Amino acid sequence: GTRLEDSAVDALMRWRGPIPVTDEVVHVDIDEPSIQTLGRWPWSRAVQARLVTAIANASPRAVVFDLVWCDPSTPEDDEALRVALTG
């Protein structure tokens, strides 16, 4: 952004004040040990479905992905992920 926009955002953040840190949000990363165990990213949708199922077992209120599913997949893997995401 521009310097004016940056200054405005900075001022808004100072006015808002700090946001208390809680343990309500858990960020799950795909790290090097995970890649060593499960193989190179992108993992198949079946593997992603297993991940979602494992996370769902902890009864989260939401599971959010920050990714794009653009690689080819099989109908079976797509269905496994759909079931894992929708319950």
N, C-alpha and C positions, 0 to 999 in steps of 0.2 A: 504494500500500500504506500500511499504518500506519507510524508512526514507529518502532515496534519492529521491524517487518519490514524497513524501510529500513536500520535500524542493523545488523540481522543480516546482510543482504546485503552491506553495506559491510564488515563484519568478515570475512565469507567471502572477499571479493575481496582484502582486505589480506592475509589468511592465505595465499591461493593465490599471491599475488605476480604480477608482470607476466608477460604472455604474450609471448614473443619475436615480433617482426614478421618475416614472411617474404613472399616473392613467390609463394607457392603458391596464393593465392586472388586472383582477378581479379574485380572487381565491374564489371559492364557497366551503365551508366545510359542511360536514354532522356533525352537532353538537348535543349535548344532547337535546336541545329544539326541534330540528327537529325529532329526534328519538322518543321523548315523543309524538309529534303530529302525526307522520306518522308510527310509529312502528319500531321495530327492523330492523337493516340492516342485510342482503341486502333487499332493497325495490324491489317490483316487477318491471319489465321492464315498465309496464304501468305507475307507479308512476315516474320512471325515465324519461319516455317520457314527462310527464307533466312538470317536472323540466326543461328538455331541451327546451320545447316549451316556458316556461316562460323566460328562458334565451334568447332564440332566439328573443323574442319580443323586446329585447333591441338592436337588430341588431348588434351582435358581428361579428367580422371577422372570429372567430373560436371558437368552443367549444371543449375542450380537456378533456378526462377522464383518470384518473390514477387508473384503476381498471380492474378486470378480470370478465367477465360474465360467471361464471362456474356453477351457481346454476340452477336447473331445472326451466323452464318457460313454458308458454303456447304459442301456435302459435299466438294467438291474441295479447298478450303482446309483443312478439317479433316484430310483424308487427307494433304495435303502436310506439315502440322505433325506428324501422327502418325508419318509416315515419318522426318522429320527428328529427332524425339525418340527413336525406337526403332532407327534405323539401317537 
